[in-house]
Amino acid sequence: MNLDMIEAAAERLAGHARVTPMLSSPFLDEIAGRRVLIKPECLQHTGSFKFRGAWSAVSGLTEQQRAKGVIAFSSGNHAQGVALAAKAHGCAAVIIMPADAPRSKIENTRALGAEVVLYDRAAGQQREPIGAKMSAERGLTLIKPYDEPLVIAGQGSTGLEIARQAKDEGVDTADVLVCCGGGGLTSGIALALEGHAPGLRARPVEPEGFDDVARSLAAGSIQANSGPQQGLCDAIITPQPGNLTFPIIHRLCGPGLVVTDAQVTSAMKEAFRRLKLVIEPGGAVALAAALYHPGSLQGDAVIAVASGGNVDADLYAQVLADD
Amino acid sequence: MNLDMIEAAAERLAGHARVTPMLSSPFLDEIAGRRVLIKPECLQHTGSFKFRGAWSAVSGLTEQQRAKGVIAFSSGNHAQGVALAAKAHGCAAVIIMPADAPRSKIENTRALGAEVVLYDRAAGQQREPIGAKMSAERGLTLIKPYDEPLVIAGQGSTGLEIARQAKDEGVDTADVLVCCGGGGLTSGIALALEGHAPGLRARPVEPEGFDDVARSLAAGSIQANSGPQQGLCDAIITPQPGNLTFPIIHRLCGPGLVVTDAQVTSAMKEAFRRLKLVIEPGGAVALAAALYHPGSLQGDAVIAVASGGNVDADLYAQVLADD
């Protein structure tokens, strides 16, 4: 896994993924006590950065592999990214999703042409045997959500844009806060910044109770989450960092940051008020850290990736209504 | 009022106004039955295109004028645009606002450093005498919201970006739907397109009951709204088109389009679901026309300007909750 792979992925993505802008608001600067720049990947195709990795992976397969189709496991954002990337390549996609994933994510994945297979995680049903059986029968290629070089390379294209845009904004040194689940986006951005913006340092951000990456960084080895596997920030809840992603994160990233659910919903409201952006809970953890953990950050500026915006309307309305 | 003035304004705006991206969603294309491109000016500084005209106007004053300060009348978006543009120029700003304007717009205008003077329009209080008295006493320069060449020129910079971005997207012919109040944005965009993208045609869009521009276009002369001066789409409700803006709109624009409040809230929900954008009611009329008036449009593509996103959280939550 190296910078060349990210640059190659960025070339495959050119004209297909959206170059998202860099946003800001004086009101957010005031809360944070420093300049805040937001990289809104919620504006990416399918509403999250996952489209980048999915496009990178599908476009990196052989014709023969694409002819048989792809399969993915996902609670939603990777699912939609793979569905749209596969559709655009004329490639069949099977997505294994938990039956209790946000309704909009399941509906969108279907509407993007994928065959969705639901499993009941509450009843202890495992997704891997379901996927293994379908893959074996149909010769589908598995596209992992993060522990896959082509996917990490695609997510890393976000980091190339951040490096360029930060320079345009006159920001040479800053913490770059990344919403972190399995670590694909964080490791990809970290590699891109190492090559193109050495003054910018990636840092993973996680929700309280699901801070496996922060604890792994502190321990120097992979630590898993115990307890429940579900929470408000569903998009970025994973059992533990990836075997490919963690060594990169460990080598390049600063310490992990952990935010509360209350900070997450507050950041979602600020994004609504000040940026006119819809951010889902898992996509708001980095902004929450930028706004509410100023003492843990270094530099005159902070860059926060808003990684996705796929939140159901009823949950969003409830977040806005709470005071 | 001509193209040179728009290009000069665009130069003054460079590096200060945001170049907003061009967004899209396959789900919106499907509803509209054609390709839909959205120009999200809700992502502009202060959450609406009004910042462009305000910056153009303040930067176009003499040093002496700026030293005395500026004054504006506005229900909210022009107010915030003028407040921020004035602050960035080190210039005092007085804004006369109706006391029943959306709370967030009043608060933001104050927070951006302007002196806000409220008047009670329900009680029949008139804003003009209040403004005239303050202007006379302090030598403030009035920045009109639309019937002012420097303001039209600033709004027209949106049209320069649309011309360039449409070309990048391979769109040569399309209706460009513009949320229309007094006509500053519509006339500015129309002039920019005339010069840079003759295959693109600007068309004003208004809410039902406040369709003065559509009726004026049909009649060939300025017509006024009768009845109430308030409605869901507060940002774009004006008594009648401007004396400067209407002749430009009449010469260059296609027929006006009129949408219902139900179509407006539906478009707001689609922007939430499919674009992750917060759009205020007045900023959603163009998207509503793009989605729900396909028979009135020409071409394989349509471009809709989402002109602003300054909506109060309680109203927005209510819109999302309604099925």
Interface residues (C-beta under 8 A of the other chain):
Chain A: R18 V19 T20 P21 L23 P26 F27 P40 C42 L43 G47 L84 S104 N108 A111 L112 K269 F272 R273 L275 K276 L277 V278 I279 G309 A313 D314 Y316 A317 Q318 L320 A321
Chain B: R18 V19 T20 P21 L23 P26 F27 P40 C42 L43 G47 L84 S104 N108 A111 L112 K269 F272 R273 L275 K276 L277 V278 I279 G309 A313 D314 Y316 A317 Q318 L320 A321
